[in-house]
Amino acid sequence: MQIVDLHCDTIMRFYEGGHLRDLEGGHVDLEGLRRGETLAQCFAIFVPTYGAAERHGVAEDAAGYFDRAYAAYLRELELCRDSIAPAYCVADIEKNSREGKISAVLTVEDGVTLDGRIENVDEYFKKGVRMVALTWNYENSLGYPQSGDPEKHMLGLKPFGIEAVRRMNELGIAVDVSHLSEGGFWDVAKYSKKPFIASHSCCRALCDIGRNLTDEQLRAVADSGGVVGLNYCNYFLHPVADKEDRFTAVSELLRHLVHMVNVAGSDHVALGSDYDGIGSELEWGGCGNQQVLARAIERRFGAETAEKITHRNALRALRDIIGG
């Protein structure tokens, strides 16, 4: 069963010198994408700042990091051009598939490098970026991240954030609300004229942390015509009392998928693994064995709904946002 995955952080491994053909010790590599029947993989340029930059040993500023990570991504596409090709719209994904190639969709996690300048949104688009998570875990010129502090969690988009959402709508860049404050989420729901996406999130009703979406938020994504991509991180799937507990079971993913389908509807649920961005031990290992998950979804929901969850819903939402 074909897979469209709305989020992975593998570009960081390219930035560090790894190559897609022979990556080891992570969730994503070229052969794994093939074996796992990946139709399209969204590759995020995650921009580490503040404490995250320190943890990853990144000394350069956000703009410098972005440029080097982007160059590393282009390098890998060129090295693997016989097997994987960029996609800027859904028609490209379909064309690449006919040619036997996996599609790579470039996204950004944390719009910090937009730096309050609307012309930078246009530069993202020219570089091939087709989805932007407005924030990560720190405030930027667009808005505020999710927070355990109820007041901070309800902070909305900044004026530039609203302007950027409108420009992303015009250009055909998907607005991604994963990591965004709940106040910012509701501003996206208010101001976006196109469907919006939560690329890698889970259900707050089942695991009560700020990064997860409430039932009201799940319904709002569905009302917009968007999708929620299920995150595979164990921390977002169930309360974690023991920090050594890093295991993600297929059954936990199914539990969240059932809730998403019941609340948002079967047309608005997708997959957003967060491969190479999470430290979880996945029951199936990584993208090379993700058909284990696909088959479990099919057993639970039936073939038609499983195809929606694994790829059709994501393709439909992307077609509505970035074009067919």
VENNORJO-V623436 format. One record per residue. PSI is psi in whole degrees, 0 to 359 (* if undefined). OMEGA is omega in whole degrees, 0 to 359 (999 if undefined). BURIAL is 1 if it has 16 or more other C-alpha atoms within 10 Angstrom, else 0. Layout:
PSI,OMEGA,BURIAL  PSI,OMEGA,BURIAL
//
This chain:
130,183,1  149,182,0  131,164,1  119,183,1  122,188,1  354,180,1  128,164,1  161,182,1  26,186,1  337,178,1  327,178,1  327,178,1  329,173,1  316,180,1  323,181,1  3,174,0  356,179,0  159,180,1  138,185,1  326,182,1  332,187,0  29,176,0  137,178,1  152,174,0  8,179,0  201,183,1  336,189,1  134,169,1  168,187,1  313,181,1  323,177,1  319,177,1  319,178,1  307,184,1  327,181,0  4,177,1  44,178,1  122,174,1  313,179,1  134,176,1  123,173,1  120,179,1  117,183,1  134,164,1  100,175,1  127,184,1  101,182,1  132,177,1  166,177,1  232,184,0  326,179,0  321,178,0  320,179,1  315,181,0  325,182,0  3,178,0  32,180,0  116,183,1  336,184,0  165,180,0  173,186,0  317,181,1  318,179,0  318,178,0  313,181,1  313,183,1  318,180,0  321,178,0  320,178,1  317,178,1  321,179,0  321,177,1  312,179,1  322,178,0  315,182,0  323,176,1  321,180,1  317,180,0  331,184,0  26,188,1  342,177,0  344,187,0  337,185,1  142,183,1  150,179,1  152,175,1  131,181,1  352,176,1  172,183,1  329,177,1  325,177,0  320,178,1  316,180,1  319,178,1  314,179,0  319,180,1  317,178,1  330,180,0  7,177,0  24,182,0  148,173,1  144,177,1  139,173,1  123,177,1  122,183,1  130,178,1  172,178,1  134,174,1  103,184,1  106,179,1  31,183,1  326,183,1  355,171,1  329,167,1  34,175,1  12,182,1  118,186,0  332,179,0  338,178,0  334,173,0  317,177,1  324,178,1  320,174,0  310,183,1  317,180,1  328,179,0  353,179,0  5,178,1  130,181,1  5,173,1  140,180,1  121,168,1  116,191,1  320,178,1  167,162,1  235,185,1  12,180,1  153,175,1  144,172,1  194,185,1  346,181,1  322,185,1  213,190,1  151,179,1  169,172,1  154,183,1  150,173,1  347,176,0  116,185,0  322,180,0  314,179,0  325,182,0  336,181,1  7,175,1  136,184,1  187,176,1  149,171,1  165,179,1  320,178,0  326,178,1  318,178,1  317,178,1  318,181,1  320,177,1  315,180,1  320,180,1  322,176,1  319,175,1  314,183,1  319,184,0  326,186,1  47,174,1  127,181,1  135,174,1  123,183,1  123,185,1  2,174,1  136,182,1  345,184,1  150,174,1  158,179,1  324,175,1  319,177,1  320,176,1  311,184,1  333,173,1  320,175,1  314,179,1  326,181,1  317,191,0  338,181,0  130,178,1  357,178,0  165,173,1  151,174,1  167,191,1  141,164,1  100,194,1  328,182,1  86,183,1  165,178,1  192,190,1  124,180,1  332,179,1  335,182,0  339,179,1  105,194,1  77,173,1  155,186,1  334,180,1  340,181,1  160,184,1  137,173,1  166,177,1  322,179,1  320,178,0  319,178,1  316,180,1  326,180,1  320,175,1  315,180,1  318,180,1  330,179,1  345,186,1  6,183,1  193,180,1  157,172,1  122,177,1  123,183,1  127,177,1  139,183,1  5,182,1  127,182,1  328,182,1  331,180,1  352,185,1  327,180,1  154,178,1  133,183,0  107,179,0  329,183,0  118,182,0  341,177,0  350,179,0  101,182,0  11,189,1  131,173,1  115,180,1  147,176,1  322,182,1  325,178,0  320,178,0  317,179,1  323,180,1  316,179,0  322,178,1  318,178,1  315,180,1  316,179,1  315,180,1  318,181,1  325,185,0  311,186,1  338,183,1  153,187,1  348,180,1  0,189,1  23,181,1  135,183,1  192,182,1  134,177,1  78,197,1  319,193,1  26,174,1  139,178,1  8,174,1  359,181,1  153,180,1  14,184,0  148,171,1  109,185,1  136,183,1  325,182,0  357,174,0  297,183,0  198,189,1  333,182,1  334,181,1  21,186,1  351,173,1  340,172,1  314,178,0  317,180,1  317,180,1  324,177,0  322,177,1  319,179,1  319,179,1  323,184,0  321,189,0  346,187,1  162,188,0  317,185,0  310,180,0  325,178,1  319,178,1  325,175,1  311,184,1  318,186,1  332,180,1  325,189,1  320,180,1  316,179,1  317,179,1  319,180,1  315,180,1  316,179,1  321,178,1  320,180,0  333,185,1  306,186,1  348,175,1  157,184,1  *,999,0
//
